[in-house]
Amino acid sequence: HVISRRGFLRNAALVAAAALAGCAPKATPAPAAEKPAAEQPADEQPAPPTATPQPAAPAPKERIPIQYWLFWNQPSACEAAWRATDEWQQMEADGLDIEFRTGAGGDAGKTAVAAGTPPDVGCLGPQLDFALGGVLLDLNPFVDASDKISRDSFFTESYENASWRDMQFGIPAMECYVRLGLDYNERMVGEAGLDPDDPPETWEELFEWHEKLTKFDAAGNLLQFGIDPYDAMGGPGPHYASAWTVSMLWDFNDWWNPTDASITINNERFVESLETCAEFIRLMGVDNLAGVRSVEGQGTWGGSYNAEVQAMIIEGYWHPGETAKEKPEVSVLNRASWVPVPAWRAGDKVQCYTSHATSLYRDGTHAKEAFPVIEFQQSKAHCDIAFAEIGWLPALKEYIAGVEPIFPGLDFYLRSASEATHRYTDPRMPISTFVGDQFYVYRERVYRDEMTAQEAADAIQQAVEQEWVESGWAEKWGA
């Protein structure tokens, strides 16, 4: 019999203790005290009281580790405050140990999902693609059983946008609400001789502002520009949580017809949008714009706007809050208004409702136990912290009704929800990611004058039709 090192040390300690006890000197007994005359004999003393049995301590709750991932980085600023809320503390009291991770999207998130090692709960970005791939759970049963989430509490477009046929693959959360506004720097606009109180309403008027706001040095290098039409919300292709903005502004959002699976991308309105946006970039110079973007801090999605190199940007409601947090001195100059539309639909006020959605991942170890995280995302405590820290809003009607426009420009977005004449959402086409990829490639070929706008639209149409067949969707559509 071989004894372990730990067993050896334990036995050695016992032997040593016994040896010490045997070697210790015996104590001398104390003399017995005399018993007082009136004292009762020992065997007649009253018995000591019996201790009342105490109930056994409850067994500790089994801890359930929950992996909660988001693709954004910004929510990391909220983590400490979220963990301190009563709602988060209750989740922990109920046995959940939540590991919160941000910046978990992109290739890393897709790889984890493909490898069967996704988080239990979260939003990694392409949630519709994940739903179509069968890796998300249907949340309808969870919503039916919840006393914290009601379908009617959400903006209809936002809630339905996180569904596929009869499956609710996500719940709108974290970053939702309206997507479209023209934000502009009132100082830069005023210095160009333009009126900040009279923003452009058509793309023709927007181009006039763009010309007056664009500046070059003596060598022809771009110093400042009006707007990059493909920056921020102007740039994405179809996406369940974003918007193919040109399809909404030029009113061809019916390019995909789910009834008969017809695709009509190469329509005259799309062609017009490609040519119109190309004119803005040609004025600046393609390589000039790329040079500006290459400078640290002058990138897209607000970088060059914060640097006051870019005067206007097409953004969603989050822009006022994010700008206030990132560049307060620019935030105070921020104005917002309707995104201009083509002259042939002048007067239309366009708004888009989509939402990012949080899902439960089928292969998550404890996905079915993680729904309380989604319920927490709908709480006032959660939403208050997200709004205060990063300027983000949910898709909850009651919450939005109580929001104060504390960031410059936010008042427009709050008003736009009720003042819009045209409300759009993403049509959720199964290969929308592919459509977006083609849009990125061919729009550049147009503004580089490598092909006409019509040729680009025809090329996208052909590529999408081919992918529709080769992906198998043409065969299984309607099944």
Secondary structure as UniProt FT lines:
FT   HELIX           5..23
FT   TURN            37..38
FT   HELIX           42..44
FT   STRAND          64..70
FT   HELIX           74..78
FT   HELIX           79..83
FT   HELIX           86..93
FT   TURN            94..95
FT   STRAND          96..101
FT   HELIX           106..114
FT   TURN            115..116
FT   STRAND          121..123
FT   HELIX           127..132
FT   TURN            133..134
FT   HELIX           140..145
FT   HELIX           151..153
FT   HELIX           156..160
FT   TURN            161..162
FT   STRAND          163..164
FT   TURN            165..166
FT   STRAND          167..168
FT   STRAND          171..172
FT   STRAND          181..185
FT   HELIX           186..191
FT   TURN            192..193
FT   TURN            196..197
FT   HELIX           203..213
FT   STRAND          215..216
FT   TURN            218..219
FT   STRAND          222..225
FT   TURN            229..230
FT   HELIX           232..234
FT   TURN            240..241
FT   HELIX           245..249
FT   TURN            250..251
FT   TURN            253..254
FT   STRAND          256..257
FT   TURN            258..261
FT   STRAND          262..263
FT   HELIX           268..284
FT   HELIX           286..294
FT   TURN            296..297
FT   TURN            300..302
FT   HELIX           303..306
FT   TURN            307..308
FT   STRAND          312..315
FT   HELIX           318..326
FT   HELIX           328..331
FT   TURN            332..333
FT   STRAND          334..337
FT   HELIX           343..345
FT   TURN            346..347
FT   STRAND          350..353
FT   STRAND          357..361
FT   TURN            362..363
FT   TURN            365..366
FT   HELIX           367..369
FT   HELIX           371..377
FT   HELIX           380..390
FT   HELIX           397..401
FT   TURN            408..409
FT   HELIX           410..419
FT   STRAND          422..424
FT   TURN            430..431
FT   HELIX           432..447
FT   TURN            448..449
FT   HELIX           453..470
FT   TURN            471..472
FT   HELIX           473..476
FT   TURN            477..478
//
